[in-house]
Amino acid sequence: MDFKSTQTIYRQIEHWVYEQILSGAWKPGERAKSVRELAVAFEVNPNTVMRSYERLQNQEIITNKRGIGYFVNEDAPEKIHAIRKKEFMEEEVPEFLKNLRLLGIDIQEIVAMAT
């Protein structure tokens, strides 16, 4: 993973897990990669991955089965869609609209591009 400086590493790992689930690489009900596996793969401290997994557990995306590992919850894709949509609407849309205003771009120009 090529980490960006604009977002914390644990959040980038969290978003990477979202992508794994949404792309079907990690299927609902299947075991997720262990904290150690991801820490080694991303060359980060296991505590960083653990923080990501704790957030994912709090969001009910994954569940820890003690002694076995982490598993993707059955409704994880739907929950991720809801989380990502909320983030998009709160973080990216306001910035996009600000840029439209600053650059004098009419929303109809954007709509025309989409069709």
C-alpha positions in Angstrom: 0.0 0.0 0.0 1.2 3.5 -0.8 0.2 5.5 2.2 -0.9 9.1 1.8 0.1 11.8 4.2 -3.4 13.3 4.2 -5.0 10.5 6.2 -3.9 8.5 9.1 -2.5 5.0 8.3 -5.1 3.2 10.4 -7.9 4.9 8.4 -6.2 4.0 5.1 -6.0 0.4 6.3 -9.7 0.6 7.3 -10.6 1.8 3.8 -8.4 -0.9 2.2 -10.4 -3.5 4.1 -13.6 -1.8 2.8 -12.3 -2.2 -0.7 -11.4 -5.9 -0.1 -15.0 -6.6 1.0 -16.7 -4.5 -1.7 -14.6 -6.1 -4.4 -15.4 -9.6 -3.2 -11.8 -10.4 -2.3 -13.0 -10.9 1.3 -16.5 -12.5 1.3 -19.1 -12.2 4.0 -18.6 -15.1 6.5 -15.0 -15.6 5.6 -12.0 -15.2 7.8 -10.2 -11.8 7.4 -6.4 -11.6 7.3 -4.8 -11.6 10.7 -3.4 -8.5 12.4 0.1 -9.9 12.0 -0.4 -10.7 8.3 -1.5 -7.2 7.5 1.2 -5.6 9.6 3.8 -7.6 7.8 2.3 -6.9 4.4 2.0 -3.2 5.0 5.2 -2.9 7.0 3.4 -1.2 9.9 3.2 -1.7 13.6 0.6 -4.4 14.5 -1.0 -1.9 16.9 -1.8 0.2 13.8 -3.7 -2.7 12.2 -5.3 -3.5 15.5 -6.7 0.0 15.7 -8.2 -0.4 12.2 -9.7 -3.7 13.2 -11.1 -2.2 16.4 -12.8 0.5 14.4 -14.1 -2.1 11.9 -15.5 -4.1 14.8 -17.2 -1.0 16.3 -18.8 -0.5 12.8 -19.9 -4.1 12.8 -18.0 -4.8 9.6 -15.9 -7.6 11.2 -16.3 -9.8 14.3 -13.5 -11.3 16.4 -14.0 -15.0 17.2 -11.7 -15.4 20.1 -8.9 -17.8 19.3 -9.9 -18.2 15.7 -9.6 -14.7 14.2 -11.6 -12.0 12.6 -14.5 -12.7 10.2 -16.4 -10.5 7.8 -20.0 -10.0 8.9 -22.7 -11.1 6.6 -24.1 -7.5 6.2 -20.7 -5.9 5.9 -21.1 -4.7 2.2 -24.3 -2.9 3.0 -22.8 -1.3 6.1 -19.7 -0.2 4.2 -21.9 1.4 1.5 -23.7 3.4 4.1 -20.5 4.5 5.8 -18.8 5.4 2.5 -21.9 7.3 1.3 -22.0 9.3 4.6 -18.3 10.1 4.3 -18.7 11.1 0.7 -21.6 13.4 1.4 -19.9 15.0 4.4 -16.4 15.3 3.2 -16.1 15.2 -0.6 -19.4 16.8 -1.8 -18.9 20.1 0.1 -15.3 20.4 -1.3 -16.6 19.7 -4.8 -19.4 22.3 -4.5 -16.9 24.9 -3.2 -14.7 24.3 -6.2 -17.7 24.6 -8.6 -18.5 28.0 -7.0 -14.9 29.2 -7.1 -14.4 28.2 -10.7 -17.7 29.4 -11.9 -18.8 26.0 -13.1 -22.6 25.6 -13.5 -24.0 22.3 -12.2 -25.6 21.8 -15.6 -22.2 21.5 -17.1 -21.5 18.6 -14.8 -24.8 17.0 -15.6 -24.1 17.3 -19.3 -20.8 15.6 -18.8 -22.4 12.7 -17.1 -24.8 11.9 -19.9 
